[in-house]
Each structure stands twice: as C-alpha cells, then as structure tokens.
Amino acid sequence: MKRLASLLIMLAGPLSGHAAADSLSLDDAVARALAATPQLAARSAQLDAAQALAQSAGRLPDPSALVGIDNLPVTGPDAWSTTRDFMTMGRIGLMQEFPAGSKRRAERERAGAVAQLAQAELVATQLDVARATASAWIRRAAARDALEALGTLEGDYELGASAARGALRAGKASTVDALEGEAALAKFRSRSLQLEAESRQAEIELERWIGADAHLPGGATPSFDELPLPVGELRQSAHLHASLAPFDMRIEAARDDVEIARAGRRPDWSVELSYAKRGPDYSDITSLEFRVGLPLFARNRQNPQIAARSAELRRAQAERDDELRMHEAELRQVLVTWEQAGARLAQYEHELLPLAREWSRAALAAFRTGSSPLTAALAAFADESELLIERAALTQERGSAWAYLRYTQAGQLPSTQEGAR
C-alpha cells in the first residue's frame, strides 16, 4: 500500500503541473511577453551597442605612422638620387594627437548618457509591452466571462420562444408574440457572436506578444481593486513614469554635447617623433615636433556650434516638461476611470444585475400564467443581457486602467526582468 501511494503521488505531480501549464494567468502572459517579444530584443541589442561604444569614448586617437623621403632632388646631376645629396633622407616616425582633455571627458560622459538612455528605453519598452499584454489578456477574459454569463440566459430565451409558440398553438398568443420571441432569441445569439468576435480579436492581439500560448485557456481574473501604490501616492508619482527616464537621459546627452562644443574653443595638440636616414657619408638625424591648434575664429566656428547645441538642450528640456504634463493629466484621468469603473461595477454586481435577474424570472413566470404579455418577459431578458455586456465593457475599462497603473515605474516590472540588466 505504501508503494502504491508513492506511485500515485509521483503520477499526480506531473499531472498537476501539466494542468497548471494548460492555463494562462495574466502574470504568466506578461512574463512570457517580456521574455520573447522582438521589440525587447531590439532594445537589448541597442543597449549592448551603446555599452560597447562607451568603452571607446574619450580615448586618445590611434597613433599615425610616418614614412617618406625628404629633400629628394628632381633636377640636375643628382636628380632622383637618395644618397648623393646630403639633404636627402628617408624618414620614418610616429605622430600622436592629443585632443583637449575637457573634450575627451565630455565625450566619455556623453557615451555614458547614451548607454543610460538605451537602458531607460529598454525599461520603458518593457513596461509598454507589459501594459499591452495585460490589456489584451483582460479584454479576452472580460469577453469570455460575459459569454459564459450570457450562456446561462440562452435557455431562458429559448424557453420564452418555446412558450410563445405553445401559446400560439393554444390560441392564447398572437403570431406577433411568437415572432417577437424568435426575434429576441436571434438578437441574443447575434450579441453572443459579437462578444465571441471581440474575444478572438483580443486573443489575436495577445498572440502578437506571446505567440501560440495565447490560445491557452485563461486563468482566474485578478482583483482590480489592488494598486501598486496608494491612490494618493500614485497621483504624485507622474515624475516617476518610466517613459520620462529617456527624456532625462536625452537632456544629459544634450548637456554633454554643449560641453563638447565648448571644448572646441580649447586647442588640441599633437607630437611627432621621426628618424631620418641620409646617405652613407652623412649622419642620421632625428626630429621632435609639437603642433598646437589655434582656435582663433571662434565667433564664426565654435560659437555657432555652442549656440546650436544649447538650443538642442533647451528643446530636450521643453520636450521633457511637455511629456511630464501629459503623464500628469493621463495619470489623473486613468485614476478617475479606475475609481468610477469600480464604483459602477459594484453597483452592477450588487444592485442592477440581481434586480434584472429577478425581473426576468418574474416576467417569464407571469407570461406563463397568462397575467403578463410576452413583450414584458422579452424586455426583461434583453435588459439583463445588456447589463451583462455593459459589465464586461466596464470590467475591460477598469482592467485596462489597472494595467496602466500597475506598469508605470521600473520597479513594477517582474523581478526576472528588472534584474536582467
């Protein structure tokens, strides 16, 4: 018996794991999207490129090798001879340029800012993907929940249509009543098909992010009542929105561009060391030469560059301010949507839908006893159906707002993705 129990436990483990894998929760969908979306692969490659370039930024240029012949005669009896004229020499050497230290330092800082910009854009894209995936999952879940709820009403519509046909045969109802029952059933099925189309469209959108796993049955819908931060803190957190981080890094890069332009007014210099070999009757010589740039015309060269880079910096700052204002307004609007949709959903769950259910049952019973016309029962069923569809739309609206609020800051990403870089 112990061996049999152990065998059953071993078999039950894989089966339970397989059952869990056959459903797709919202968090699973987001995690799969973050692991496999091509957009994130592109952003990751961009980050790798920026980090690789940062390693070479601000370094000295490669030295240059010099090979040549100086003072070669081209006329007279010594023409084209490299040994008969004492001034003719073959020369080899090295030359190294030394750009201004402030320029090299600014280039290193700019490369670091570009790498941080790539990192910020990666995180912002991760959050965009998470929000889009969550919204698609919620759309599909809301449509399927509504379809399941409407499925419980189909029997009532069929019962009403059947009762109308029976009443027609018994001479207790008119042909119009029977046709109204059939029309109501057909309209109900049409709305169900519309919801099925919405569910499939949401599934196609989800498939964009996670591939074939989008066709797995959905897991339990999470509660949309819990937010990552209290509402008061969320209202004050627009400046922490992940999409603002790239703007901050662009501002830093623009500041470094201004410093690079200003460094152009400081002279660069270079040093050249060469060795010259002359004819056999003459001694070899060596030369050491220093060159210094003379930025004497800053008014027409360096100053316009500085002005242009300063204007780019002001543009980046203005764009960041505009983005912040947009997110502040958007955040407040989304919070209003989340709060109002939650209040309306509570009213649907506790008041409207229970009353509609009682009304449709009472109207159908009254029709079957002959104390009420069929139109009253059909109106009750139609009202209940519309309330279920409206509840699905509200669920989707609140869920989308919840997904937006859940994935706005870098710290709200799943830990596996947050620590990926």
Residue, then its C-alpha position, 0 to 999 in steps of 0.5 A: m500500500k505504501r508503494l502504491a501511494s508513492l506511485l500515485i503521488m509521483l503520477a499526480g505531480p506531473l499531472s498537476g503541473h501539466a494542468a497548471a501549464d494548460s492555463l494562462s494567468l495574466d502574470d504568466a502572459v506578461a512574463r512570457a511577453l517580456a521574455a520573447t517579444p522582438q521589440l525587447a530584443a531590439r532594445s537589448a541589442q541597442l543597449d549592448a551597442a551603446q555599452a560597447l561604444a562607451q568603452s571607446a569614448g574619450r580615448l586618445p586617437d590611434p597613433s599615425a605612422l610616418v614614412g617618406i623621403d625628404n629633400l629628394p632632388v628632381t633636377g640636375p646631376d643628382a636628380w632622383s638620387t637618395t644618397r648623393d645629396f646630403m639633404t636627402m633622407g628617408r624618414i620614418g616616425l610616429m605622430q600622436e594627437f592629443p585632443a583637449g582633455s575637457k573634450r575627451r571627458a565630455e565625450r566619455e560622459r556623453a557615451g555614458a548618457v547614451a548607454q543610460l538612455a538605451q537602458a531607460e528605453l529598454v525599461a520603458t519598452q518593457l513596461d509598454v509591452a507589459r501594459a499591452t499584454a495585460s490589456a489584451w489578456i483582460r479584454r479576452a477574459a472580460a469577453r469570455d466571462a460575459l459569454e459564459a454569463l450570457g450562456t446561462l440566459e440562452g435557455d431562458y430565451e429559448l424557453g420564452a420562444s418555446a412558450a410563445r409558440g405553445a401559446l400560439r398553438a393554444g390560441k392564447a398568443s398572437t403570431v406577433d408574440a411568437l415572432e417577437g420571441e424568435a426575434a429576441l432569441a436571434k438578437f441574443r445569439s447575434r450579441s453572443l457572436q459579437l462578444e465571441a468576435e471581440s474575444r478572438q480579436a483580443e486573443i489575436e492581439l495577445e498572440r502578437w506578444i506571446g505567440a501560440d500560448a495565447h490560445l491557452p485557456g485563461g486563468a482566474t481574473p485578478s482583483f482590480d481593486e489592488l494598486p501598486l501604490p496608494v491612490g494618493e501616492l500614485r497621483q504624485s508619482a507622474h515624475l516617476h513614469a518610466s517613459l520620462a527616464p529617456f527624456d532625462m537621459r536625452i537632456e544629459a546627452a544634450r548637456d554633454d554635447v554643449e560641453i563638447a562644443r565648448a571644448g572646441r574653443r580649447p586647442d588640441w595638440s599633437v607630437e611627432l617623433s621621426y628618424a631620418k636616414r641620409g646617405p652613407d657619408y652623412s649622419d642620421i638625424t632625428s626630429l621632435e615636433f609639437r603642433v598646437g591648434l589655434p582656435l582663433f575664429a571662434r565667433n564664426r566656428q565654435n560659437p555657432q556650434i555652442a549656440a546650436r547645441s544649447a538650443e538642442l538642450r533647451r528643446a530636450q528640456a521643453e520636450r521633457d516638461d511637455e511629456l511630464r504634463m501629459h503623464e500628469a493629466e493621463l495619470r489623473q484621468v486613468l485614476v478617475t476611470w479606475e475609481q468610477a469603473g469600480a464604483r459602477l461595477a459594484q453597483y452592477e454586481h450588487e444592485l442592477l444585475p440581481l434586480a434584472r435577474e429577478w425581473s426576468r424570472a418574474a416576467l417569464a413566470a407571469f407570461r406563463t400564467g397568462s397575467s403578463p404579455l410576452t413583450a414584458a418577459l422579452a424586455a426583461f431578458a434583453d435588459e439583463s443581457e445588456l447589463l451583462i455586456e455593459r459589465a464586461a465593457l466596464t470590467q475591460e475599462r477598469g482592467s485596462a486602467w489597472a494595467y496602466l497603473r500597475y506598469t508605470q515605474a521600473g520597479q513594477l516590472p517582474s523581478t526576472q526582468e528588472g534584474a536582467r540588466 
